[in-house]
Amino acid sequence: MIRPSVQESFSRYAACIEACNACAAACLKCAAACLEEPDVRKMTRCIALDMDCAGICALASSYMLRNSEFAALVCEDCAEVCKWCKEECEHHDSWHCQECAKACAACMDACLKMTA
């Protein structure tokens, strides 16, 4: 099987790359804002998931950008981490958690399309 060129792959992956980058940014913003919450202890799981999600989103984006043969596998894992992060953020009423949950949902959907 002949793999598509990087340019062809970028066109195919463009929406997912954009969703992954937006999610990584939202997660980092959420983690930073969680650290400023009055009761940081209750935000520890949210912060940890934000950091994990930001990391795997950046990784998925890089795999797609370089047309890695493992991009779909990383996207599958990224969708799973986004699901967990989204669910955690939905438990919190803060604006940053709600924004993060939306970005995670969009990224999860985009990554699942890459694995289909």
ZIRA-V311412 format. One record per residue. N is the residue number from 1. D_FIRST is the distance of its C-alpha to the first C-alpha in whole Angstrom. Layout:
N:D_FIRST + N:D_FIRST
//
This chain:
1:0 + 2:4 + 3:6 + 4:9 + 5:12 + 6:15 + 7:17 + 8:15 + 9:15 + 10:18 + 11:19 + 12:17 + 13:19 + 14:22 + 15:24 + 16:23 + 17:24 + 18:27 + 19:28 + 20:27 + 21:29 + 22:32 + 23:32 + 24:32 + 25:35 + 26:37 + 27:37 + 28:38 + 29:41 + 30:42 + 31:42 + 32:44 + 33:47 + 34:47 + 35:48 + 36:51 + 37:52 + 38:55 + 39:54 + 40:51 + 41:51 + 42:50 + 43:47 + 44:46 + 45:43 + 46:42 + 47:42 + 48:40 + 49:37 + 50:37 + 51:36 + 52:34 + 53:32 + 54:33 + 55:31 + 56:28 + 57:28 + 58:28 + 59:25 + 60:23 + 61:23 + 62:23 + 63:19 + 64:18 + 65:20 + 66:18 + 67:14 + 68:14 + 69:12 + 70:15 + 71:16 + 72:16 + 73:18 + 74:20 + 75:21 + 76:22 + 77:24 + 78:26 + 79:26 + 80:28 + 81:30 + 82:31 + 83:32 + 84:35 + 85:36 + 86:36 + 87:39 + 88:41 + 89:41 + 90:42 + 91:45 + 92:47 + 93:49 + 94:48 + 95:47 + 96:44 + 97:43 + 98:43 + 99:41 + 100:38 + 101:38 + 102:37 + 103:34 + 104:33 + 105:33 + 106:31 + 107:28 + 108:28 + 109:27 + 110:25 + 111:23 + 112:23 + 113:21 + 114:18 + 115:18 + 116:18
//
